């Protein structure tokens, strides 16, 4: 499963006021805190045509601060794929949740689509210092192709091998019992 604690998809929108926390060298400087969530998503999600699946996203608060007003959605969905964003009121420090985000396909073109889970949230380190962050984690969305030919092909499992082994087992049983 993919996991991220930040990265290119993160953005902070405030800085810690002077005199709060570690400001680095000198006095009166400001720093921007890092992300406080760890995201887990599968590397690959398969979506049958004209069907729906749940994308399960693991979100853990790895900080001593409460994450609030979490908005969980997807970016990079191809045409014909629907998913509604979900909200979570809060995630206490050290807590982990599994969020089920429904994905539905209607007339989507078969293919492989790089997609991202995006989580936007707020956290406060005190009454005067709050931060808004956005974190993302990538996964591959595989939209299967439809049609009767595809159903007949199945997953490529060699059924002839199972039938052959069954026939050999019956033949061995007949020979063994015949003596």
C-alpha positions as CSV (number, residue, x, y, z in Angstrom):
1,X,0.0,0.0,0.0
2,X,1.2,3.5,-0.7
3,X,1.9,5.7,2.3
4,X,2.7,9.3,2.7
5,X,3.3,11.7,5.5
6,X,3.5,14.7,3.1
7,X,5.4,15.4,0.0
8,X,4.7,17.5,-3.1
9,X,0.9,17.5,-2.5
10,X,1.2,19.3,0.9
11,X,0.7,22.9,1.5
12,X,0.8,25.0,4.7
13,X,-1.1,28.2,4.9
14,X,0.2,29.8,8.1
15,X,3.3,30.1,10.2
16,X,4.0,29.7,13.9
17,X,4.0,33.1,15.6
18,X,7.3,34.3,17.0
19,X,8.3,32.8,20.3
20,X,6.2,29.7,19.8
21,X,8.0,26.4,19.3
22,X,11.4,26.0,17.6
23,X,12.0,29.1,15.5
24,X,15.6,28.1,14.5
25,X,18.5,30.4,14.7
26,X,17.9,34.0,15.9
27,X,14.9,35.4,17.7
28,X,11.6,36.3,16.2
29,X,11.7,34.0,13.2
30,X,8.8,31.9,12.0
31,X,8.6,28.3,10.8
32,X,5.9,26.4,9.1
33,X,4.9,23.1,10.6
34,X,4.8,19.9,8.6
35,X,1.9,17.7,7.9
36,X,0.4,15.7,10.8
37,X,-1.3,12.8,9.0
38,X,-0.1,9.6,7.5
39,X,-2.1,8.3,4.5
40,X,-2.3,4.7,3.3
41,X,-3.9,3.9,0.0
42,X,-3.6,0.7,-2.2
43,X,-1.1,0.9,-5.0
44,X,-3.8,-0.2,-7.5
45,X,-7.6,-0.2,-7.5
46,X,-9.6,-2.2,-10.1
47,X,-13.0,-0.9,-11.1
48,X,-15.3,-3.2,-13.2
49,X,-17.3,-1.4,-16.0
50,X,-20.7,-0.2,-14.9
51,X,-20.0,-1.1,-11.3
52,X,-18.8,0.4,-8.0
53,X,-16.1,-0.4,-5.4
54,X,-15.0,1.2,-2.1
55,X,-11.6,2.7,-2.0
56,X,-10.3,2.1,1.6
57,X,-8.1,4.9,2.8
58,X,-6.2,4.7,6.1
59,X,-5.6,8.0,7.8
60,X,-3.5,8.3,11.0
61,X,-2.9,11.4,13.1
62,X,0.8,11.1,13.9
63,X,0.9,14.4,15.9
64,X,0.0,15.7,19.4
65,X,-2.6,18.0,17.8
66,X,-6.2,17.2,16.7
67,X,-6.9,17.3,13.0
68,X,-10.2,19.0,12.2
69,X,-12.5,19.5,9.3
70,X,-11.0,16.7,7.1
71,X,-12.2,16.7,3.5
72,X,-11.2,13.5,1.6
73,X,-11.6,13.4,-2.1
74,X,-10.0,12.2,-5.4
75,X,-8.2,14.1,-8.1
76,X,-7.4,12.9,-11.6
77,X,-10.5,10.8,-12.2
78,X,-11.2,10.0,-15.8
79,X,-14.6,10.9,-17.4
80,X,-17.3,8.4,-16.5
81,X,-16.0,7.8,-12.9
82,X,-17.8,9.3,-10.0
83,X,-16.8,9.8,-6.4
84,X,-18.2,12.2,-3.8
85,X,-15.8,13.7,-1.3
86,X,-16.3,12.8,2.4
87,X,-15.8,14.8,5.5
88,X,-14.6,13.8,8.9
89,X,-15.2,16.3,11.8
90,X,-12.0,15.5,13.7
91,X,-9.2,13.0,14.2
92,X,-7.7,13.0,17.7
93,X,-3.9,12.7,18.2
94,X,-2.6,9.1,17.7
95,X,-6.0,7.9,16.3
96,X,-6.3,6.0,13.0
97,X,-9.4,5.6,10.9
98,X,-10.3,3.7,7.7
99,X,-12.4,5.8,5.3
100,X,-14.5,4.1,2.6
101,X,-14.7,6.3,-0.5
102,X,-17.1,4.9,-3.1
103,X,-16.0,4.9,-6.7
104,X,-18.7,4.3,-9.4
105,X,-18.2,3.7,-13.1
106,X,-20.7,4.6,-15.8
107,X,-19.5,4.5,-19.4
108,X,-15.8,5.0,-18.5
109,X,-13.1,4.2,-21.0
110,X,-11.1,1.1,-20.1
111,X,-7.5,2.0,-19.1
112,X,-5.0,2.8,-16.4
113,X,-5.3,6.2,-14.7
114,X,-2.9,7.8,-12.2
115,X,-5.2,9.1,-9.5
116,X,-4.7,10.9,-6.1
117,X,-6.4,10.8,-2.8
118,X,-6.4,14.4,-1.4
119,X,-7.0,15.1,2.3
120,X,-7.4,18.8,3.4
121,X,-7.6,19.6,7.1
122,X,-6.9,22.1,9.8
123,X,-5.0,21.8,13.1
124,X,-4.3,24.3,15.8
125,X,-1.3,24.2,18.1
126,X,-2.9,26.8,20.4
127,X,-5.7,29.4,20.4
128,X,-3.8,31.8,18.1
129,X,-2.0,29.5,15.7
130,X,-4.0,27.3,13.3
131,X,-2.8,25.7,10.1
132,X,-4.5,24.4,6.9
133,X,-2.8,21.6,5.1
134,X,-3.4,19.5,2.0
135,X,-1.8,16.0,1.6
136,X,-2.1,13.6,-1.2
137,X,-1.2,9.9,-1.9
138,X,-1.2,8.4,-5.4
139,X,-2.6,5.2,-6.7
140,X,-3.4,3.6,-10.1
141,X,-7.0,3.3,-11.0
142,X,-7.6,0.4,-13.5
143,X,-10.9,0.6,-15.3
144,X,-11.7,-2.9,-16.8
145,X,-13.2,-3.1,-20.3
146,X,-16.7,-4.5,-20.7
147,X,-18.4,-6.7,-23.2
148,X,-19.2,-10.4,-23.6
149,X,-15.8,-11.3,-25.1
150,X,-14.1,-10.0,-22.0
151,X,-16.3,-12.0,-19.6
152,X,-15.6,-15.2,-21.6
153,X,-11.9,-14.6,-21.4
154,X,-12.0,-14.3,-17.6
155,X,-8.7,-13.7,-15.8
156,X,-6.7,-16.0,-18.0
157,X,-6.8,-18.9,-15.5
158,X,-6.0,-22.2,-17.2
159,X,-9.2,-24.1,-16.6
160,X,-8.0,-26.8,-19.0
161,X,-5.3,-27.6,-16.5
162,X,-7.8,-28.2,-13.7
163,X,-10.0,-30.4,-16.0
164,X,-7.0,-32.4,-17.1
165,X,-5.9,-33.0,-13.5
166,X,-9.5,-34.0,-12.6
167,X,-9.5,-36.5,-15.5
168,X,-6.2,-38.0,-14.4
169,X,-7.5,-38.4,-10.8
170,X,-10.6,-40.2,-12.0
171,X,-8.5,-42.5,-14.3
172,X,-6.1,-43.3,-11.4
173,X,-9.1,-44.0,-9.1
174,X,-10.6,-46.4,-11.7
175,X,-7.3,-48.2,-12.2
176,X,-6.7,-48.5,-8.5
177,X,-10.2,-49.8,-7.7
178,X,-10.2,-52.1,-10.7
179,X,-7.4,-54.3,-9.3
